[in-house]
Amino acid sequence: MQINKKIILFVILFPALSGLIFFTSCSTPEGPIKVVLPPLGAPEKPLNIAAENRFQQSSLQGPTAVESAIELSQKHSQLSEEMVILRQEKQGLLAENILLKDELATYKAQLQQAQTELTEANDLLIEMRIELNNWKVNVTGFQQEMRKADTAQLEALLKIFELLGGETETELEQDQDAVSSQILSNQSEQAKT
């Protein structure tokens, strides 16, 4: 590009210089005319450096506008695909969330019902334990009375037996009375503890 500029400059300046020399001097030169041109390899300084740099930097720095547009359209299509996938995932998660909320509501109802049943069962168990303790106290309390009733019944049977003419041994009665009194005292001590 610089070589083309030099050639164009040479073509434009050579006739002008030769015409200038022709008109300024009336005499013909006595020897050959030397034309001094800058060497071809030497760079010329452009008049407007900023204008030249503007075009060179755009081509050297990065992709062109078309390449940038293609790259941006590819990124846009990729992001669009990702957005569609994420929307589908979001819809799936929302549907799953609704199902889980419904299940949670049923489980909460079941849990509340189970808790009420558990409290009722605990109350019933406490009442049954109280009744069992009362029954134990009543049974142990009535055991002594039942033994007294049994001994009274045995004494009545012995009197009937004696009235009918039977003989009874009094020692046996005393031994039985001692044994029954010991059993009664042992049981009353156990009932107290």
C-alpha positions as CSV (number, residue, x, y, z in Angstrom):
1,M,0.0,0.0,0.0
2,Q,2.9,2.4,0.8
3,I,4.6,1.4,-2.5
4,N,1.4,2.3,-4.4
5,K,1.4,5.7,-2.7
6,K,5.0,6.3,-3.6
7,I,4.4,5.4,-7.2
8,I,1.4,7.6,-7.5
9,L,3.3,10.5,-5.9
10,F,6.1,10.0,-8.3
11,V,3.8,9.9,-11.3
12,I,2.1,13.1,-10.1
13,L,5.2,15.0,-9.0
14,F,7.5,14.2,-11.9
15,P,5.6,16.0,-14.6
16,A,4.9,18.9,-12.3
17,L,8.6,19.2,-11.4
18,S,9.7,18.9,-15.0
19,G,7.1,21.5,-16.0
20,L,8.3,23.8,-13.2
21,I,11.9,23.4,-14.2
22,F,11.0,24.1,-17.8
23,F,9.2,27.3,-17.1
24,T,11.5,28.6,-14.4
25,S,14.6,28.3,-16.4
26,C,14.8,29.6,-19.9
27,S,17.9,27.9,-20.6
28,T,18.3,24.2,-21.2
29,P,20.2,22.4,-18.6
30,E,23.7,21.7,-19.4
31,G,23.8,18.4,-17.9
32,P,21.5,15.7,-16.8
33,I,18.9,16.7,-14.2
34,K,19.0,14.8,-11.0
35,V,15.6,14.0,-9.5
36,V,15.9,13.2,-5.8
37,L,13.1,10.9,-4.6
38,P,12.9,9.3,-1.2
39,P,14.1,5.8,-1.2
40,L,11.4,3.1,-1.7
41,G,12.0,1.3,1.5
42,A,11.7,4.4,3.7
43,P,8.2,4.8,5.2
44,E,6.4,8.0,4.7
45,K,4.7,9.7,7.5
46,P,1.0,10.0,6.8
47,L,-0.6,13.4,7.1
48,N,-3.4,12.1,9.4
49,I,-2.0,9.4,11.7
50,A,-5.2,9.0,13.6
51,A,-7.2,8.2,10.4
52,E,-4.8,5.6,9.3
53,N,-4.6,4.0,12.8
54,R,-8.3,3.9,13.0
55,F,-8.6,1.6,10.0
56,Q,-5.5,-0.4,10.8
57,Q,-6.5,-1.0,14.5
58,S,-9.9,-2.2,13.6
59,S,-8.5,-4.9,11.3
60,L,-5.7,-5.9,13.7
61,Q,-7.4,-5.8,17.1
62,G,-10.2,-8.3,16.8
63,P,-13.0,-9.8,14.8
64,T,-14.9,-7.8,12.3
65,A,-18.5,-6.7,12.7
66,V,-19.8,-9.7,10.8
67,E,-17.8,-12.1,12.9
68,S,-19.0,-10.4,16.1
69,A,-22.6,-10.6,14.9
70,I,-22.2,-14.3,14.1
71,E,-20.6,-14.9,17.5
72,L,-23.4,-13.0,19.2
73,S,-26.1,-14.9,17.3
74,Q,-24.5,-18.2,18.3
75,K,-24.4,-17.1,22.0
76,H,-28.0,-15.9,21.7
77,S,-29.1,-19.3,20.3
78,Q,-27.2,-21.2,23.0
79,L,-28.7,-19.0,25.7
80,S,-32.2,-19.4,24.2
81,E,-31.8,-23.2,24.3
82,E,-30.6,-23.0,27.9
83,M,-33.5,-20.8,28.8
84,V,-36.0,-23.2,27.3
85,I,-34.4,-26.1,29.2
86,L,-34.4,-24.1,32.4
87,R,-38.1,-23.2,31.9
88,Q,-38.9,-26.8,31.4
89,E,-37.0,-27.7,34.6
90,K,-38.8,-24.9,36.4
91,Q,-42.2,-26.2,35.3
92,G,-41.2,-29.7,36.4
93,L,-40.0,-28.4,39.8
94,L,-43.2,-26.4,40.3
95,A,-45.4,-29.4,39.5
96,E,-43.3,-31.5,41.9
97,N,-43.6,-28.8,44.5
98,I,-47.4,-28.8,44.2
99,L,-47.5,-32.6,44.6
100,L,-45.2,-32.4,47.6
101,K,-47.4,-29.7,49.2
102,D,-50.5,-31.9,48.7
103,E,-48.7,-34.9,50.3
104,L,-47.5,-32.7,53.1
105,A,-51.0,-31.5,53.8
106,T,-52.3,-35.1,54.0
107,Y,-49.4,-36.1,56.2
108,K,-50.0,-33.2,58.5
109,A,-53.6,-34.2,58.9
110,Q,-52.6,-37.8,59.6
111,L,-50.0,-36.6,62.1
112,Q,-52.5,-34.5,63.9
113,Q,-55.0,-37.3,64.0
114,A,-52.3,-39.7,65.3
115,Q,-51.3,-37.2,68.0
116,T,-54.9,-36.8,69.2
117,E,-55.3,-40.6,69.2
118,L,-52.0,-40.9,71.1
119,T,-53.1,-38.4,73.8
120,E,-56.5,-40.2,74.1
121,A,-54.7,-43.5,74.4
122,N,-52.3,-42.1,77.1
123,D,-55.3,-40.7,79.0
124,L,-57.1,-44.0,78.8
125,L,-53.9,-45.8,79.9
126,I,-53.5,-43.5,82.9
127,E,-57.2,-44.1,83.9
128,M,-56.7,-47.8,83.5
129,R,-53.6,-47.7,85.7
130,I,-55.5,-45.8,88.3
131,E,-58.3,-48.2,88.3
132,L,-55.9,-51.2,88.4
133,N,-54.2,-49.6,91.5
134,N,-57.6,-49.1,93.1
135,W,-58.5,-52.7,92.3
136,K,-55.3,-54.0,93.8
137,V,-55.9,-51.9,96.9
138,N,-59.5,-53.2,97.1
139,V,-58.5,-56.8,96.5
140,T,-55.7,-56.8,99.1
141,G,-58.0,-55.0,101.5
142,F,-60.8,-57.5,100.9
143,Q,-58.5,-60.6,101.2
144,Q,-58.4,-60.3,104.9
145,E,-62.1,-59.9,105.1
146,M,-62.6,-62.9,102.8
147,R,-60.3,-65.0,105.0
148,K,-62.3,-63.9,108.1
149,A,-65.5,-64.9,106.2
150,D,-63.9,-68.2,105.3
151,T,-62.8,-68.9,108.9
152,A,-66.3,-67.9,110.1
153,Q,-67.8,-70.3,107.6
154,L,-65.4,-73.1,108.7
155,E,-66.3,-72.4,112.4
156,A,-70.0,-72.6,111.5
157,L,-69.4,-75.9,109.7
158,L,-67.5,-77.2,112.7
159,K,-70.4,-76.3,115.0
160,I,-72.8,-78.0,112.7
161,F,-70.5,-81.0,112.6
162,E,-70.4,-81.1,116.4
163,L,-74.1,-80.8,116.7
164,L,-74.6,-83.7,114.4
165,G,-72.4,-85.7,116.7
166,G,-69.0,-85.5,115.2
167,E,-65.8,-85.1,117.1
168,T,-63.2,-82.4,116.3
169,E,-59.7,-82.0,117.5
170,T,-59.1,-78.7,119.1
171,E,-55.3,-78.8,118.6
172,L,-55.8,-79.0,114.9
173,E,-58.0,-75.9,115.2
174,Q,-55.4,-74.0,117.1
175,D,-52.7,-74.9,114.7
176,Q,-54.9,-73.8,111.8
177,D,-55.7,-70.6,113.5
178,A,-52.0,-69.9,114.2
179,V,-51.1,-70.6,110.5
180,S,-54.0,-68.5,109.2
181,S,-53.1,-65.6,111.4
182,Q,-49.4,-65.8,110.2
183,I,-50.6,-65.8,106.6
184,L,-52.9,-62.9,107.2
185,S,-50.2,-60.8,108.9
186,N,-47.7,-61.6,106.1
187,Q,-50.2,-60.6,103.4
188,S,-51.1,-57.4,105.2
189,E,-47.4,-56.5,105.4
190,Q,-47.0,-57.2,101.7
191,A,-50.1,-55.1,100.8
192,K,-48.7,-52.1,102.8
193,T,-45.4,-52.2,100.9
